[in-house]
Amino acid sequence: MLLGDFQKYGSAAEKLGRAIRAGMPAHAYILEGDYNVPKMAFARAAAKALVCPEMPGTGCGHCSTCRKIENGNYEDLYEVIPSDTTGKNTGIYSVKDEQIDRLIGDLMMKPAAGPRNLAIITEADSMTSRAQNHLLKTLEEPYPGTVIMLLSENRDKLLNTIQSRCVTLRLNDVDRGEDGVMQQLAGEILRDIAAGAYFYDMKKKLEDALEKRADAYAFFDAMEAALGKCLRGAGPFPPELAASCVSSVEEARRAVQGNGIYKYAAKNLLLKLEDAAERAR
């Protein structure tokens, strides 16, 4: 798969591809997405775009470099996979400290096959604080050209110092984000707020639709899509107002990811959207 195959997951592929084509990729990325989003496939597609000699910036998918990346045996790509924390088949997996120490050593070496070293750390939010602190120096002073990708379901489980040194790209759950019911609900909520509808009526409509946590995630994805339309001048919120509301949706999503009560997070989002609209009038 190539970066272009991931456009349905939001703007992450387009943003990353543009940075690579401009010759300005970041040295570290957090690729954040729910458990069922193909983050590893996206990371390998990004690796192809970064080092493909035939089609830099996109990847060709056919050259020996792209094929090796797809098969997981490219010389300059280091993949860190969580392992059993106890060795007793407990089913509890995490990235071990020694795995990160080994990766740090590997990334100090000169690339063997291409122009840069690449690293993919899956389930990066399972790293211990010690491992994250060890990785921090590499993030601060990487070998020239190195690009490290940290795959995470919830970046807030990573140290703030790690987050501040990475560019975060969010991969949206396409199945949830394109759910017709939630898309309709998100559009209705924005129209109601713009029209000055009563908060209680909007809250009841929202609570009736959210029966489980997955519904809340679907609503947040749909709300981001609805605000995106507003940014393009095709929605009830003016673009400036819509832009100021996107961060509130992400805050609500992270509250639920942090084991917050999903209905409370959704209601709090509704209050923030209503307050922003009121201040903009």
C-alpha positions as CSV (number, residue, x, y, z in Angstrom):
1,M,0.0,0.0,0.0
2,L,1.1,3.6,-0.7
3,L,0.3,6.8,1.1
4,G,-2.4,7.7,-1.4
5,D,-4.3,4.6,-0.3
6,F,-4.8,6.1,3.1
7,Q,-6.6,9.4,2.2
8,K,-9.9,7.9,3.5
9,Y,-8.5,8.0,7.0
10,G,-8.3,11.8,7.1
11,S,-5.7,14.4,6.2
12,A,-2.6,12.5,7.7
13,A,-1.5,11.0,4.4
14,E,-1.8,14.3,2.5
15,K,0.1,16.3,5.2
16,L,2.9,13.7,5.4
17,G,3.2,13.4,1.7
18,R,3.4,17.1,1.2
19,A,6.2,17.4,3.8
20,I,8.2,14.6,2.2
21,R,7.8,16.1,-1.3
22,A,9.0,19.4,0.0
23,G,12.0,17.7,1.5
24,M,11.0,18.7,5.0
25,P,9.8,15.6,6.8
26,A,9.9,15.8,10.6
27,H,12.4,13.6,12.4
28,A,9.6,12.0,14.5
29,Y,5.9,11.4,14.2
30,I,3.2,10.0,16.5
31,L,0.7,8.1,14.3
32,E,-2.4,8.0,16.5
33,G,-5.5,6.0,15.7
34,D,-7.9,3.5,17.2
35,Y,-7.0,-0.2,17.5
36,N,-8.7,-1.1,14.2
37,V,-7.0,1.5,12.1
38,P,-4.0,0.1,10.1
39,K,-1.3,2.2,11.6
40,M,1.5,-0.2,10.7
41,A,0.5,-0.3,7.1
42,F,0.4,3.5,7.1
43,A,3.9,3.7,8.7
44,R,5.3,1.3,6.0
45,A,3.6,3.4,3.3
46,A,5.3,6.5,4.8
47,A,8.6,4.6,4.8
48,K,8.2,3.9,1.1
49,A,7.5,7.6,0.4
50,L,10.6,8.6,2.3
51,V,13.2,6.3,0.6
52,C,11.7,5.1,-2.7
53,P,14.3,5.9,-5.4
54,E,11.8,5.7,-8.2
55,M,9.0,8.0,-6.9
56,P,10.2,10.0,-3.9
57,G,7.4,11.4,-1.8
58,T,4.8,8.8,-2.8
59,G,6.6,5.5,-3.3
60,C,6.1,3.3,-6.3
61,G,5.3,0.0,-4.7
62,H,7.3,-1.9,-7.3
63,C,11.0,-1.3,-6.8
64,S,13.2,-3.5,-4.6
65,T,13.2,-0.8,-1.8
66,C,9.4,-0.7,-1.6
67,R,9.0,-4.4,-1.8
68,K,11.5,-4.9,1.0
69,I,9.7,-2.4,3.2
70,E,6.4,-4.1,2.5
71,N,7.9,-7.5,3.5
72,G,9.6,-6.1,6.6
73,N,13.2,-6.8,5.5
74,Y,14.5,-3.4,4.4
75,E,18.0,-2.9,5.8
76,D,17.5,0.6,7.2
77,L,14.0,0.1,8.6
78,Y,13.9,-1.0,12.3
79,E,10.6,-2.2,13.6
80,V,9.9,-2.6,17.3
81,I,7.1,-5.0,18.2
82,P,5.8,-5.4,21.8
83,S,6.6,-8.7,23.5
84,D,5.2,-10.6,26.4
85,T,6.1,-8.7,29.6
86,T,6.6,-11.9,31.7
87,G,7.5,-14.6,29.2
88,K,4.7,-16.7,30.6
89,N,2.1,-16.3,27.8
90,T,0.0,-13.9,30.0
91,G,-1.3,-12.0,27.0
92,I,0.1,-8.8,28.4
93,Y,2.5,-7.2,25.8
94,S,4.6,-4.1,26.0
95,V,7.7,-2.5,24.4
96,K,10.6,-3.5,26.7
97,D,13.4,-1.2,27.8
98,E,16.0,-3.3,26.1
99,Q,14.2,-3.1,22.8
100,I,14.4,0.6,22.9
101,D,18.1,0.5,24.0
102,R,18.8,-1.7,21.0
103,L,16.9,0.6,18.6
104,I,18.9,3.6,19.9
105,G,22.1,1.8,19.0
106,D,20.8,0.8,15.6
107,L,19.8,4.4,14.7
108,M,23.3,5.7,15.5
109,M,24.7,3.7,12.6
110,K,25.1,5.0,9.1
111,P,22.3,3.8,6.7
112,A,23.3,0.7,4.8
113,A,21.0,0.8,1.8
114,G,19.4,4.2,1.4
115,P,19.5,7.8,2.4
116,R,18.1,7.5,5.9
117,N,17.4,5.3,8.9
118,L,13.7,4.6,9.7
119,A,12.1,3.3,12.8
120,I,8.6,2.1,13.6
121,I,7.6,1.6,17.2
122,T,4.3,-0.2,17.5
123,E,2.1,0.3,20.6
124,A,4.5,3.0,21.6
125,D,2.2,4.0,24.5
126,S,3.2,0.7,26.2
127,M,6.8,1.9,26.7
128,T,7.9,2.4,30.2
129,S,8.9,5.9,31.4
130,R,12.5,4.7,31.5
131,A,12.4,3.6,27.8
132,Q,10.7,6.9,26.8
133,N,13.4,8.9,28.6
134,H,16.1,6.9,26.9
135,L,14.5,7.5,23.5
136,L,14.2,11.2,24.2
137,K,17.8,12.0,23.5
138,T,17.6,10.2,20.1
139,L,14.5,12.3,19.4
140,E,16.4,15.5,20.4
141,E,19.6,14.6,18.4
142,P,18.8,12.0,15.8
143,Y,21.3,10.8,13.2
144,P,20.9,13.1,10.2
145,G,17.9,12.1,8.1
146,T,16.4,9.7,10.6
147,V,12.6,9.4,10.8
148,I,11.0,7.7,13.8
149,M,7.3,6.8,13.8
150,L,5.6,6.0,17.1
151,L,2.3,4.1,16.7
152,S,-0.2,4.9,19.4
153,E,-3.9,4.6,20.3
154,N,-3.6,7.4,22.8
155,R,-0.7,9.8,22.6
156,D,-1.5,11.1,26.1
157,K,0.0,7.9,27.5
158,L,3.3,9.2,26.1
159,L,5.5,11.6,28.2
160,N,4.8,15.3,27.4
161,T,8.5,15.6,26.5
162,I,8.1,12.9,23.8
163,Q,4.9,14.5,22.5
164,S,6.5,17.9,22.2
165,R,9.3,16.5,20.0
166,C,7.0,14.7,17.5
167,V,4.5,15.8,14.9
168,T,1.2,14.0,15.6
169,L,-0.9,12.7,12.7
170,R,-4.3,11.4,13.5
171,L,-5.7,8.5,11.5
172,N,-9.5,8.5,11.8
173,D,-11.6,5.3,11.9
174,V,-13.2,5.4,8.4
175,D,-16.0,3.1,9.4
176,R,-17.1,5.3,12.3
177,G,-16.4,8.6,10.6
178,E,-18.5,7.7,7.6
179,D,-21.4,6.4,9.6
180,G,-24.5,8.0,8.0
181,V,-26.4,8.4,11.3
182,M,-23.5,10.1,13.1
183,Q,-22.8,12.3,10.1
184,Q,-26.4,13.4,10.1
185,L,-26.4,14.0,13.9
186,A,-23.2,16.1,13.8
187,G,-24.6,18.2,11.0
188,E,-27.9,18.7,12.9
189,I,-26.0,19.7,16.1
190,L,-24.0,22.3,14.3
191,R,-27.2,23.7,12.6
192,D,-29.0,23.7,16.0
193,I,-26.2,25.6,17.7
194,A,-26.0,28.1,14.8
195,A,-29.8,28.7,15.1
196,G,-29.6,29.2,18.9
197,A,-31.6,26.0,19.8
198,Y,-32.1,25.1,23.4
199,F,-29.2,23.2,25.0
200,Y,-31.5,20.7,26.6
201,D,-33.0,19.7,23.3
202,M,-29.6,19.2,21.7
203,K,-28.3,17.3,24.8
204,K,-31.3,14.9,24.7
205,K,-30.8,14.3,21.0
206,L,-27.1,13.5,21.6
207,E,-27.7,11.2,24.6
208,D,-30.3,9.2,22.7
209,A,-27.8,8.5,19.9
210,L,-24.9,7.5,22.1
211,E,-25.6,4.1,23.5
212,K,-21.9,3.0,23.9
213,R,-18.4,4.3,23.8
214,A,-18.0,3.3,20.1
215,D,-20.9,5.7,19.3
216,A,-19.1,8.5,21.0
217,Y,-15.9,7.9,18.9
218,A,-18.1,7.8,15.8
219,F,-19.8,11.1,16.8
220,F,-16.4,12.8,17.3
221,D,-15.2,11.6,13.9
222,A,-18.4,12.8,12.3
223,M,-18.2,16.1,14.1
224,E,-14.6,16.6,12.8
225,A,-15.8,15.9,9.3
226,A,-18.7,18.3,9.7
227,L,-16.4,21.0,10.9
228,G,-14.1,20.3,8.0
229,K,-17.0,21.1,5.7
230,C,-17.5,24.4,7.5
231,L,-13.8,25.2,7.0
232,R,-14.4,24.8,3.3
233,G,-17.4,27.2,3.5
234,A,-20.0,24.4,3.2
235,G,-21.5,24.3,6.7
236,P,-23.5,26.3,9.3
237,F,-20.4,27.5,11.1
238,P,-18.2,30.2,9.5
239,P,-14.7,28.9,8.8
240,E,-13.0,30.9,11.6
241,L,-15.5,29.5,14.2
242,A,-15.1,25.9,12.9
243,A,-11.3,26.2,13.1
244,S,-11.5,27.2,16.8
245,C,-13.7,24.2,17.6
246,V,-11.6,21.4,16.1
247,S,-9.4,21.2,19.2
248,S,-12.5,20.8,21.4
249,V,-13.4,17.6,19.5
250,E,-9.9,16.2,20.1
251,E,-10.1,17.0,23.8
252,A,-13.4,15.1,24.0
253,R,-11.9,12.2,22.2
254,R,-8.9,12.1,24.5
255,A,-11.1,12.3,27.6
256,V,-12.9,9.1,26.5
257,Q,-9.6,7.4,25.6
258,G,-8.4,8.2,29.1
259,N,-11.4,6.2,30.5
260,G,-13.6,9.2,30.9
261,I,-17.4,8.9,30.9
262,Y,-18.2,9.1,27.2
263,K,-21.6,10.7,27.6
264,Y,-20.1,13.4,29.8
265,A,-17.3,14.0,27.3
266,A,-19.9,14.4,24.5
267,K,-22.1,16.8,26.6
268,N,-19.0,18.8,27.5
269,L,-18.1,19.1,23.8
270,L,-21.6,20.3,23.1
271,L,-21.2,23.0,25.8
272,K,-17.9,24.1,24.3
273,L,-19.3,24.3,20.8
274,E,-22.3,26.3,22.0
275,D,-20.1,28.7,24.0
276,A,-17.7,29.3,21.1
277,A,-20.7,30.0,18.8
278,E,-22.1,32.4,21.4
279,R,-18.9,34.3,21.7
280,A,-18.6,34.6,17.9
281,R,-22.0,36.2,17.5
